[in-house]
Amino acid sequence: MHLAKQMASFERITDCENDLFDFSKKTSATFWIEDSNGSIIYPNDTSMETSSISSDYTVTFDEGDPFIDMQPSGKTTTNFYPVTLKNGESYTLAVQTDLFIVQQATKVLLSILPYVILMIILLSILCAWFYTRYITQPIVQLSKASKQMAELDFSGQCNTTREDELGCLAKSLNSLSASLSTALNDLKTANQQLKTDIEKEHMLEQQRVDFFSAASHELKTPLTILKGHLAGMLSGVSGYENHTEYMERSLAVVDRMEKLVKELLYVSKMEEPQKSEYKIVDFAEIFRVQIAAVTDLLEEKKMCLEADIPDRLYCEVEQAQMERAIQNILVNAIRYSPCNEWIRISLSEINGTIHSKIENTGVHVSDDAIPHLFEAFYRTDTSRSRNTGGTGLGLYIVGKIMEIHHANYGISNTSNGVLFWFEFPCKR
């Protein structure tokens, strides 16, 4: 068609020879030109150096060979194009194309088609594998993370930078994992605190049971003695004729019971929530007053007192309770020490902290008994304690008072005796 347009710009057919020659050279096609009567006017024997070749043959020029190898070709196709020259003459351009090259290419394609199909299949499988990996890898991570979450392991995270739906799902799963981890940790902490509170409550309940059991036992003994005395005197049992003597004994038992009941009431009052009245007092004066109160006990047992107490030492305490604690400590130290021994007291203030030591000589406490000395009704020697007239609640009350004042306290053996110590800040 392009050649036909070019020919339309010439006056004569002979002017088109160069274009026709180039066309023949480029396309390897057989062509001729017919006039309006159907006669072939081109090519002819004189117009071109090439001869017309039968359409049933294809010409192959072998480099270096002086002859033409003509081999049968396959099918051909012929197309006709009308051409009108510039001078108005009309012609028909016939172009005959040999299909040998097409058939040859078709055979080549058919021969390599299985390999092409195989390569396409392999390439498709490879592409599908990479695409599947690209799609399924985040899904595998999500599945692994969700499995860990199902096992209450929230350490795994979905590491992805994708912005599609899978990326949003991964971010949501990470957020859920972090929230569940925080909630689980809070729950564990609350559970541990609850467990601690329950154990503490059980311990307190057991202490209450043990306390009332011991209190009942302590009251049972004097009641039994008192009942025996009264029953003997009323029944005229032999040996109970002297009513005055047994009445005095019964009165002593009642006094002991009264003292025990007062101690129990004091302990019960301490266990109840109450508003303590803390105020700044002269702690040295409290010590001096309590020492003066036990002077008769010291003289009775012919014990010596050594006290290192400053003139003034102010601190913030609940005065009534602290007086009771110091009194119990001093009385306990005197009662459980042999005669002619020493009571040594020291009181000082160092860097805003009160330090006090009270030592009674001539006696030691077994190491196994020291941790139990502040328990209610605990006695290292039951028979000996009975003779002292104590209720078994003295050090228990001291411990409670020290705990109220947030003081550190304890009992230890020394080379000469037993030392009670305590320390607490001057100001609350």
Salt bridges, closest charged atoms under 4 A:
ASP15 OD1 - ARG12 NH2 3.76
GLU163 OE1 - LYS171 NZ 3.78
ASP164 OD2 - ARG162 NH2 2.47
GLU201 OE2 - ARG208 NH1 3.88
GLU205 OE1 - ARG208 NH1 3.31
GLU218 OE2 - ARG379 NH1 2.90
GLU218 OE1 - ARG386 NH1 3.00
GLU245 OE2 - ARG249 NH2 2.79
GLU258 OE2 - LYS262 NZ 3.57
GLU263 OE1 - ARG324 NH2 2.97
GLU271 OE2 - LYS400 NZ 3.60
ASP282 OD2 - ARG312 NE 3.72
GLU285 OE1 - ARG288 NH2 3.21
GLU306 OE1 - ARG344 NE 3.59
GLU375 OE2 - HIS372 ND1 2.90
GLU423 OE1 - HIS355 ND1 3.03
